Amino acid sequence: MSNKHTYNSKTTVDTYRAANDLLGPEKTIIRLFDDRWQDWRLLDIGIGTGRTTRYFAPLVKEYVGFDYAEAMVEACKEAFPNLGEHVAIQLGDARSMPEFETGYFDFIFFSFNGLDSISHEDRVRALKEMKRVGRKGGFMFFSSHNLQYIPNLYKIRHNYNIRYFAYQCYRYCMLLYHNGLPKKYKNLDYAILKDGPQRFNLDNYYVKPAAMVAQLKDLGFKNIRVFPSKSIGEIDLTDLDKVDQHGWLHYLCEI
Ligand SMILES: C[S@@+](CC[C@H](N)C(=O)[O-])C[C@H]1O[C@@H](n2cnc3c(N)ncnc32)[C@H](O)[C@@H]1O
């Protein structure tokens, strides 16, 4: 997957610059660990232009923001020149993080489906590295695309705005052209799709929620919790096979 090139482009950097709000599960997590942040070291992987930096860096004892795209790191440094001595923003790749000691961080964060930018094998490598640099008993939190949502991704919604309707038709054709019919993905645990962002220049990993949880358990993560990314609440692990209305899910687990 060659997403790094796209993340380094000016258009992509400008798109991420425009996004500043936290998502629902990110706000939930801030409340959940309310009294602990001040004692924690946080590794924020895939910071982009710093959407999460502005909220999380002021909360913690030490904050390291980390991204493999040079242009993103530069944009983030430029946006946050004065967050304090406890903040570092640096270049690096989640798949191999020799710069960090084993067990150093209390909380590892990979937001906005950044983990979906790499292949399945690399994802497993990254998750292992995230576990290694996390303290035992610490937490990992990330979001990922939901494979069960794919039929909804292809849906053309009726709309009286002709431009929006035309855009949806264009998007449908592009999805078909790049990825084929949605039924192709029905019986898979995971798949890589070109799903639209950055003019169909990004490949994104989609995973069945139950397969994601199994992947995490296999790697030794515990107490896994799942949150819908764009609405409130938490999803019961016994209901994961039915979750097809949420495009992304947030996963919280103990290291
Ligand atoms: C979808 S963007 C999200 C940016 C930011 N977290 C936000 O919420 O706006 C994903 C980010 O992850 C970074 N990324 C992808 N794979 C990475 C990897 N293996 N190591 C470090 N960063 C990575 C990309 O460069 C990009 O900035």
PDBQT file of the ligand as one rigid body, heavy atoms in Angstrom, charges set to zero:
ROOT
HETATM    1  C1  LIG A 301      -6.291   9.404   8.382  1.00  0.00    +0.000 C 
HETATM    2  S1  LIG A 301      -4.888  10.336   8.869  1.00  0.00    +0.000 S 
HETATM    3  C2  LIG A 301      -5.368  10.911  10.475  1.00  0.00    +0.000 C 
HETATM    4  C3  LIG A 301      -4.609  12.100  10.971  1.00  0.00    +0.000 C 
HETATM    5  C4  LIG A 301      -4.968  12.569  12.382  1.00  0.00    +0.000 C 
HETATM    6  N1  LIG A 301      -4.762  11.532  13.369  1.00  0.00    +0.000 N 
HETATM    7  C5  LIG A 301      -6.389  13.045  12.450  1.00  0.00    +0.000 C 
HETATM    8  O1  LIG A 301      -7.172  12.455  13.187  1.00  0.00    +0.000 OA
HETATM    9  O2  LIG A 301      -6.717  14.024  11.778  1.00  0.00    +0.000 OA
HETATM   10  C6  LIG A 301      -3.746   9.030   9.243  1.00  0.00    +0.000 C 
HETATM   11  C7  LIG A 301      -2.372   9.485   9.616  1.00  0.00    +0.000 C 
HETATM   12  O3  LIG A 301      -1.617   8.325   9.978  1.00  0.00    +0.000 OA
HETATM   13  C8  LIG A 301      -0.320   8.429   9.433  1.00  0.00    +0.000 C 
HETATM   14  N2  LIG A 301       0.211   7.053   9.314  1.00  0.00    +0.000 N 
HETATM   15  C9  LIG A 301      -0.243   6.071   8.511  1.00  0.00    +0.000 A 
HETATM   16  N3  LIG A 301       0.487   4.956   8.663  1.00  0.00    +0.000 NA
HETATM   17  C10 LIG A 301       1.441   5.241   9.583  1.00  0.00    +0.000 A 
HETATM   18  C11 LIG A 301       2.488   4.491  10.165  1.00  0.00    +0.000 A 
HETATM   19  N4  LIG A 301       2.736   3.229   9.786  1.00  0.00    +0.000 N 
HETATM   20  N5  LIG A 301       3.249   5.074  11.112  1.00  0.00    +0.000 NA
HETATM   21  C12 LIG A 301       3.029   6.373  11.481  1.00  0.00    +0.000 A 
HETATM   22  N6  LIG A 301       2.055   7.138  10.943  1.00  0.00    +0.000 NA
HETATM   23  C13 LIG A 301       1.263   6.578  10.013  1.00  0.00    +0.000 A 
HETATM   24  C14 LIG A 301      -0.523   9.169   8.124  1.00  0.00    +0.000 C 
HETATM   25  O4  LIG A 301       0.644   9.807   7.661  1.00  0.00    +0.000 OA
HETATM   26  C15 LIG A 301      -1.625  10.165   8.495  1.00  0.00    +0.000 C 
HETATM   27  O5  LIG A 301      -1.103  11.384   8.957  1.00  0.00    +0.000 OA
ENDROOT
TORSDOF 0
